[in-house]
Amino acid sequence: MSGSLRKSLNGIFPVLKPHGITSAQLLNVIKEKLAEELSSGHKSAMKMGHGGTLDSTATGIIVVGIGNDCKRLKVFLNSEKSYFVRGQLGIATDTYNETGQILMERRYDHVTENMLQERLKDFEGRIKQTPPVYSALKKDGKRYSDLVREGVELELKPRIVHCYELKLTEFNPPYFALTVSSGPGFYIRSLIHDLGQAVGSCAHVQELQRTKQGPFHIKDALSESQWNVEHISWCIGKWRGKLQSYFFSADKW
């Protein structure tokens, strides 16, 4: 790889994660595409990371870093994020989303749009939230989700998180949709699970998309067909100057 090309592939850029793959698998796909295009065959030698996971069934923005700028990715872990989520009332699952085993079914015909709007107020601002058992959080170096599958019982404790904005955009029972803007450590699956309980029923996530992370909006993110040297280099170059200002501001947080 030439020095100029190596420099052009050193930086941070947003991509659109498709449905059905993990965040780690997404990085492997990008590595494989770049290694094949560069005829290097050494994807393992390519330093790459991301600035925050998404569930395998979720879509939307993942912030990716290549090379030395990977050390800057921690800024995005603490950045503000925005989501679109569609929930379903009346069914609770162990994963809090559509992939899990059904744990409970409850009536939801008493839930009105006004009731849901009112209960949303309880989840805005600085709140306590218990994360899902099936999550990327770790204990003793192992993911919660892996420990649960091994039969380990976990005692989950609520954490302080921030929800900056919460809007009901659709209400068509049993389905409803929200837009959410939140801080680090906020679980959309927990929000939907807890909201279902708050209206006297239960609920789980049917669809989830991250629409913004830090300075990146979904329109800025590269789709899978653009995961190549040309588009990634262009995107890194486009954002290099803008991100310096963003990092400067982030250092003051």
C-alpha positions in Angstrom: 0.0 0.0 0.0 1.5 3.4 -1.0 2.1 6.1 1.7 -0.5 8.4 0.2 -3.1 5.7 0.1 -2.3 4.5 3.6 -2.8 8.1 4.8 -6.1 8.4 3.0 -7.3 5.3 4.8 -6.4 6.6 8.2 -9.4 8.3 9.9 -13.0 8.1 11.0 -16.1 7.7 8.9 -19.8 6.7 9.3 -21.4 3.6 7.7 -24.9 2.2 7.5 -25.1 -1.1 9.3 -27.5 -3.5 7.5 -30.0 -5.7 9.3 -28.8 -9.2 10.4 -25.1 -8.7 11.2 -23.2 -7.8 14.4 -21.1 -4.7 14.7 -18.0 -6.9 14.8 -19.1 -8.7 11.6 -19.6 -5.4 9.9 -15.9 -4.5 10.6 -14.8 -7.8 9.2 -16.8 -7.2 6.0 -15.2 -3.8 5.5 -11.7 -5.2 6.2 -12.2 -8.0 3.7 -13.5 -5.6 1.0 -10.5 -3.3 1.5 -7.9 -6.1 1.7 -9.3 -7.6 -1.6 -9.3 -4.3 -3.4 -5.8 -3.4 -2.2 -4.6 -7.0 -3.0 -3.0 -7.1 0.4 -4.7 -10.1 1.8 -3.8 -9.0 5.3 -7.1 -7.9 6.8 -5.8 -8.9 10.3 -3.1 -6.3 10.0 -5.6 -3.5 9.4 -6.3 -1.7 12.6 -10.1 -0.9 12.7 -12.7 -0.3 15.4 -16.1 1.2 16.0 -17.6 3.9 18.3 -20.5 1.9 19.7 -22.3 -1.3 18.9 -25.8 -1.9 17.5 -27.9 -5.0 18.0 -27.6 -7.5 15.1 -31.2 -6.8 14.1 -30.8 -3.0 14.3 -29.7 -0.8 11.4 -28.2 2.7 11.0 -25.1 4.6 11.8 -21.9 2.9 13.1 -18.9 5.1 13.4 -15.8 3.3 12.1 -12.1 4.2 12.7 -9.1 3.0 10.7 -5.5 3.3 11.8 -4.2 5.7 14.4 -7.6 7.5 14.7 -9.1 4.4 16.3 -8.0 6.0 19.6 -10.5 8.8 19.0 -13.5 6.4 18.9 -14.1 6.6 22.6 -15.4 10.1 22.1 -18.3 8.6 20.1 -19.1 6.1 22.9 -20.0 9.2 25.0 -21.7 11.2 22.3 -25.4 12.0 21.9 -27.2 9.4 19.7 -30.6 9.5 18.0 -32.9 6.6 17.1 -36.1 5.6 15.4 -37.8 2.7 17.1 -41.0 0.8 16.5 -42.4 -1.1 19.4 -45.2 -3.7 19.8 -47.5 -3.7 22.8 -48.9 -6.8 24.4 -45.8 -9.1 24.1 -42.7 -9.2 26.3 -39.6 -11.2 25.3 -36.4 -12.1 27.2 -34.2 -10.0 24.8 -36.6 -7.1 24.8 -36.8 -7.3 21.0 -38.3 -9.4 18.3 -35.6 -12.1 18.4 -36.3 -13.3 21.9 -38.5 -16.0 23.5 -41.9 -14.7 24.5 -42.1 -14.4 28.3 -45.5 -12.7 28.7 -48.6 -11.6 26.8 -50.9 -9.0 28.2 -53.9 -7.0 27.0 -53.2 -3.6 25.5 -56.7 -2.5 24.4 -56.9 0.0 27.3 -53.8 1.8 26.1 -54.6 5.1 24.4 -52.4 7.6 22.5 -52.8 10.1 25.3 -51.8 7.6 27.9 -48.7 6.7 26.0 -47.8 10.4 25.5 -48.2 11.0 29.3 -46.1 8.0 30.3 -43.2 9.1 28.0 -42.6 12.1 30.3 -41.4 9.6 33.0 -38.5 8.6 30.7 -37.2 12.0 29.8 -34.2 13.7 31.5 -32.0 12.0 34.0 -33.5 8.6 34.8 -32.5 5.3 36.3 -32.6 2.4 33.7 -31.8 -1.3 34.1 -30.0 -2.7 31.0 -31.2 -5.8 29.3 -29.7 -9.1 30.3 -28.9 -9.8 26.7 -26.5 -7.0 26.0 -22.8 -6.2 25.2 -22.1 -5.2 28.8 -19.5 -7.3 30.5 -18.8 -9.0 33.8 -15.3 -10.4 34.5 -14.5 -10.0 30.8 -17.5 -11.9 29.5 -20.6 -10.4 27.9 -23.9 -10.5 29.8 -25.6 -12.3 26.9 -22.9 -15.0 26.9 -23.1 -15.5 30.6 -26.9 -15.9 30.5 -26.6 -18.5 27.8 -24.2 -20.4 30.0 -26.8 -20.4 32.8 -25.2 -17.8 35.0 -27.7 -15.7 37.0 -27.0 -12.0 36.9 -28.1 -9.3 39.3 -28.7 -6.3 37.2 -28.7 -2.9 38.8 -30.2 0.3 37.4 -27.8 2.9 36.1 -28.2 6.7 35.7 -28.7 7.6 32.0 -30.0 10.6 30.1 -32.8 10.9 27.6 -32.7 14.3 25.9 -35.8 14.0 23.7 -38.6 11.5 23.3 -41.4 11.9 20.8 -44.3 9.6 19.8 -44.5 9.6 16.0 -47.0 6.8 15.3 -49.7 5.1 17.3 -51.5 2.1 15.6 -52.0 -0.5 18.3 -50.4 -2.8 19.0 -47.7 -0.9 17.2 -46.2 2.5 18.0 -43.1 4.4 17.0 -40.8 6.9 18.8 -37.9 9.1 18.0 -35.3 9.2 20.8 -32.3 11.3 21.5 -30.1 9.9 24.4 -26.7 10.0 26.0 -24.2 7.1 26.6 -25.3 3.8 28.1 -29.0 4.3 27.2 -30.8 1.1 26.0 -33.7 1.6 23.6 -34.8 -2.0 24.3 -35.1 -1.2 28.0 -37.0 2.0 27.2 -39.6 0.1 25.2 -39.8 -2.8 27.8 -40.3 -0.3 30.7 -42.7 1.8 28.8 -44.9 -1.2 28.2 -45.0 -1.9 31.9 -45.7 1.8 32.6 -49.0 1.7 30.6 -50.1 -1.5 32.3 -49.2 -3.9 29.6 -45.8 -5.1 28.1 -43.9 -4.3 25.0 -40.8 -5.2 22.9 -38.8 -3.6 20.1 -39.9 -4.6 16.6 -37.5 -2.3 14.6 -34.6 -0.1 15.6 -32.5 2.3 13.6 -29.8 4.7 14.8 -30.2 7.9 12.8 -27.5 10.1 14.4 -24.3 9.8 16.4 -22.2 12.7 17.3 -21.9 15.0 14.3 -22.9 12.2 11.8 -26.5 12.0 10.4 -27.8 9.0 8.6 -27.5 10.8 5.2 -23.7 11.1 5.8 -23.2 7.3 6.3 -21.8 5.0 3.6 -24.0 2.2 2.4 -22.6 -1.3 1.9 -22.0 -0.7 -1.9 -19.7 2.2 -0.9 -17.4 0.2 1.4 -14.5 0.6 -0.9 -11.2 2.5 -1.0 -12.6 5.4 -3.2 -15.6 6.2 -1.1 -14.0 5.6 2.3 -11.0 7.7 1.5 -13.3 10.5 0.2 -15.5 10.3 3.4 -12.5 10.4 5.7 -11.1 13.4 3.9 -14.5 15.2 3.9 -14.8 14.8 7.7 -11.2 15.2 8.8 -11.4 19.0 9.4 -14.9 18.9 10.8 -14.0 16.2 13.3 -11.0 18.2 14.6 -13.5 20.9 15.7 -15.8 18.2 17.1 -13.0 16.6 19.1 -11.9 20.0 20.4 -15.4 20.6 21.7 -15.7 17.0 23.1 -12.5 17.5 25.2 -14.4 20.2 27.1 -17.3 17.8 28.0 
